[in-house]
Amino acid sequence: MKTQGLQQDLFDLSSPQTQEAMRHHLLGEREAAEKAFERLLQTDPNNHFFHYLLGETQYALGRLNDAVREYQKAIDLKPDFGLAYYKMGVCYHRMGQLEKSLKSFSAILKMPGQGHAMASYFVGLINQFLGNDEEAEEGFRILRGASRESLIANYYLAQLKIKHHHYQEALDLLDELLAATPNLAEVHFQKGVVHMGMHNNMDAIRCFRKTLELNPEDARARGNLELLTEVPEP
């Protein structure tokens, strides 16, 4: 965490105690940083950023429950603290508490001016896992708009489109993804699935063969090819 750009009213950087805590934090000295931030909070318990940094230290130490408590304290003091919501969501996700994780990430997307591409990614991913397809699609749609360079949202959106038999929309998404990254075997496989759904068997065969060219171990593509050609694949 860089100190540059931090609001000056968050803490007094001229304070030796603050300098010590930040030095430990920036050097990755987690145990020392934890103790230093705890001492700072004894004298400044309403500093939301100290609670956040203590949470970051505990997160790095793998103490996720403790980190969640500190992120929540930071949020209680600063309800629009989007970064604390994000890290709390990550903690809950790692802990397998998906509903709480989803609530944290969704809160960020409702905050004006705090759009967060990774928050929308998690919103889409968790909702997809939970079977909330409409909410998942909305999360990935936001991600696609916020992070056009990666196009990772295209893959997940295409999966949802395939699930609901919206094959042409899925195909458009996959083609856009392959235009940027043409050697993704899994995307060629998904294209093959789309073409099978559209009964474009020759196109499906080409896609599955391309999948095997890139990933010869893909048993799914091999099985689909044998189904379509009625010829065992070597």
C-alpha positions, 0 to 999 in steps of 0.5 A: 500500500503506497502512502502517496495519494493518501488523504492527509486527514487519515493520519499524521505521517509526522507521528513516529508511531504512524511511521513505524506502523507504515514502515512495518506494513510496507516492508511486509513485516506482518506481526510487527505491523499488526501490533503497531496498528493495534497500538495506534487504534488504542489512541485513535479508535475511530480512524477507519483507515487504521482499522482497514490496514489492521485488517489487511495485516490480518488478512495477510497472516491468514486470520480471515475472521479477524480481518473481517472484523476490522474491515467491518469496523472501517465500514461502520466508521466510513459507510462508503469505504468501497475498498473495505467492502471489497476485501471483506467480500474476498475474505468471505469468499475464501471462507466459503460464505458466499451469501455474505461475500455476494452482499459485500461485493454487491454493496460496492456496485451500488455506490456512486462513483465506486465501480469496481471491475473485480467486484462485478466479476465476483458478483457474476461468479458467485451468482452463477455458482448459486444458480442466479443466472439473471444476476450473474449475467448482470454482474458479467455485463458490468465487468465487460463494460468496465474491463474491455481489455481482458474480455474474460466476461465474454467467456462467462456470459457465453456460458450463460447464453449457452445454458439458455440456448441463446446460441448466436449471442454466445457465438458472438461473445466467443468470437470476440474473445478468440479475436483477441486470444485465438489459442484458448482451447476451452473457448474453441470447445465452447464454440463447438458446443454452440455449433452443435446446439445450432446443428452446424455439425461441420463447424462444430467438428472444426472447433473440436479438432482445433480444441484437440490441436491445442489440448490433445488431452481434452476428452470432451472434445474427443468424445464429441468428435466421435459422436459427430463423425462416428469415427474414433479419434486417434 
